[in-house]
Amino acid sequence: MLALRKGGHRDLERLYSAFELDFDRRELLPKLAIHKAMMAGDQELLVFYDEESGITAGYALVMVRGVYGYVLLKYFGILQWFREQGLGIQAMRLLNRRYADRQGILAELTVFDDAEGDYLRKLRKFFARFGYVDVACDYRLGGAPADLMVKPIKGSADIAPIAHRMIADFYSRCLRPASFEKMVDIRPMRQEE
């Protein structure tokens, strides 16, 4: 059975190489920026582990401080040797329980090298299974198109008018302005007349 604990700086040092394997470098936050954000209480690293053995099976990096009451699931992954065992489902349930008192959970879906779109389709299906819905926005992360999804909990799923502000708030807490401009490009959707 999978369990969840809040990770610390040693866990980040140990798991950052997994971030590098699972995510494109263009969407990776610098390790030092994550350490600082964790110290400031802006982000938390969650570690999913096997209750019986204590072995780490996965992770999530969540941006938890925002003015709108939502959290942003920045990175979520099951370590390679534990995949295809249903642990992602267990981990997502634990994650949803942890943030049950929030307005909602945002998730960014980015795929940098997915010519057929199959990987993105599977990601979208996985998140939709847990109640995540699409947020209409013009969003690029690290230069690649990003899909934004939200799981409304106490808040609304209709966050499209303010999604650009929410994302900017999360990232401005951990990135310098030049790094922010390089990594994040999100604009409000134009209203149809």
C-alpha positions in Angstrom: 0.0 0.0 0.0 1.3 3.4 -0.9 1.6 6.2 1.7 2.5 9.9 1.5 4.9 12.1 3.4 6.1 15.6 3.1 9.7 15.5 1.8 12.6 17.7 2.8 15.7 19.1 1.3 17.6 15.7 1.3 14.6 14.2 -0.5 14.9 16.9 -3.2 18.6 16.2 -3.6 17.8 12.5 -4.0 14.8 12.9 -6.3 15.9 15.8 -8.6 17.6 13.4 -10.9 14.2 11.7 -11.4 12.8 15.1 -12.3 15.5 15.4 -14.9 14.6 12.0 -16.4 10.9 12.5 -16.4 10.7 16.2 -17.6 12.2 18.2 -20.3 14.9 20.6 -19.2 13.0 23.5 -20.6 10.3 23.0 -18.0 12.6 22.2 -15.1 12.8 24.6 -12.2 16.4 25.1 -11.0 17.1 22.9 -7.9 18.2 26.0 -5.9 14.9 27.8 -6.7 13.0 24.7 -5.4 15.0 24.6 -2.2 14.3 28.3 -1.6 10.6 27.9 -2.4 10.4 25.0 0.0 12.1 27.1 2.7 9.6 29.9 2.1 6.6 27.6 2.2 5.7 28.3 -1.4 6.3 24.7 -2.6 6.2 21.3 -1.0 7.8 18.1 -2.1 5.7 15.0 -1.5 7.2 11.5 -1.4 5.0 8.5 -2.2 6.4 5.4 -0.5 5.6 1.7 0.1 4.3 1.5 3.7 5.7 -2.0 4.2 9.3 -1.5 2.9 9.6 2.3 3.2 11.0 2.4 -0.4 10.3 5.6 -2.3 8.0 4.9 -5.3 7.2 8.4 -6.6 7.0 12.1 -6.0 5.1 15.3 -6.5 6.3 18.9 -6.4 3.4 21.2 -5.6 3.2 25.0 -5.6 1.1 25.5 -2.6 1.0 29.2 -1.9 -1.2 31.3 -4.2 -3.6 34.1 -3.7 -6.6 32.2 -5.2 -6.6 29.2 -2.9 -5.6 26.7 -5.5 -2.4 24.6 -5.7 -0.4 23.8 -8.8 0.9 20.3 -9.3 4.2 21.1 -11.0 5.8 17.6 -11.2 4.2 14.2 -10.5 5.8 11.0 -11.2 6.2 7.3 -10.3 9.8 6.1 -10.4 10.6 4.0 -13.5 10.9 0.6 -11.8 7.5 1.0 -10.1 5.5 2.0 -13.2 2.7 -0.1 -14.7 1.6 -1.3 -11.2 -1.3 1.0 -10.6 0.8 3.2 -8.2 0.0 6.3 -10.1 -3.7 5.9 -9.3 -2.9 5.4 -5.6 -0.6 8.4 -5.6 -3.2 10.6 -7.2 -5.8 9.6 -4.7 -3.4 10.5 -1.8 -2.6 13.8 -3.5 -6.3 14.6 -3.9 -6.9 13.8 -0.2 -4.0 16.0 0.9 -5.4 19.1 -0.8 -9.1 18.4 -0.2 -9.4 21.7 1.8 -8.2 23.8 -1.2 -10.2 25.5 -3.9 -8.8 23.2 -6.5 -5.7 21.6 -8.0 -4.2 22.8 -11.2 -2.1 20.5 -13.4 0.1 21.5 -16.4 0.4 18.9 -19.1 3.4 19.4 -21.4 4.9 17.2 -24.0 7.9 18.3 -25.9 8.5 15.4 -28.2 5.2 13.7 -29.0 4.7 13.8 -32.7 1.6 11.5 -32.7 0.1 13.1 -29.6 -0.4 9.7 -28.0 1.4 10.5 -24.7 -0.5 13.7 -24.2 -3.8 11.9 -24.9 -2.9 9.3 -22.2 -1.9 12.1 -19.7 -5.2 13.9 -20.3 -7.2 10.7 -19.9 -5.3 9.9 -16.6 -6.1 13.4 -15.1 -9.7 13.4 -16.4 -10.2 10.1 -14.5 -9.7 12.1 -11.3 -12.1 14.9 -12.1 -9.7 17.3 -13.9 -11.2 19.4 -16.6 -9.6 21.6 -19.3 -9.0 25.3 -18.7 -9.1 27.4 -21.9 -5.9 29.4 -22.0 -3.1 30.4 -24.3 -0.2 28.8 -22.4 3.4 28.0 -23.4 5.9 26.5 -20.9 9.5 26.4 -21.9 8.4 27.3 -25.5 6.1 24.3 -25.9 2.3 24.4 -25.8 1.0 23.5 -22.3 -2.5 22.2 -21.5 -3.8 23.4 -18.2 -6.3 21.3 -16.3 -8.1 21.9 -13.0 -9.7 19.7 -10.5 -12.3 21.9 -8.7 -12.7 21.0 -5.1 -14.3 23.9 -3.2 -13.8 26.4 -6.0 -14.9 26.7 -9.6 -13.7 24.9 -12.7 -14.3 28.1 -14.6 -10.9 29.8 -13.9 -10.1 30.7 -17.6 -10.5 34.4 -17.0 -7.9 34.4 -14.2 -5.7 31.4 -15.1 -3.0 33.7 -16.4 -2.9 35.5 -13.0 -2.8 32.3 -11.1 0.0 30.8 -13.0 2.0 34.1 -12.9 1.5 34.2 -9.1 2.8 30.6 -8.6 5.9 31.1 -10.8 6.8 34.6 -9.7 7.3 33.2 -6.1 10.1 31.0 -7.2 11.7 32.5 -10.4 13.5 35.7 -11.0 11.8 38.0 -13.6 14.2 37.0 -16.4 13.8 33.3 -15.8 10.0 33.7 -15.5 9.9 35.5 -18.9 12.0 32.7 -20.5 9.9 29.8 -19.1 6.3 31.0 -18.7 4.1 32.6 -21.4 0.4 32.6 -20.5 -2.2 35.1 -21.7 -5.8 35.6 -21.0 -8.2 34.1 -23.5 -9.9 36.6 -25.7 -13.6 36.9 -25.2 -15.7 36.0 -28.2 -18.0 38.8 -29.3 
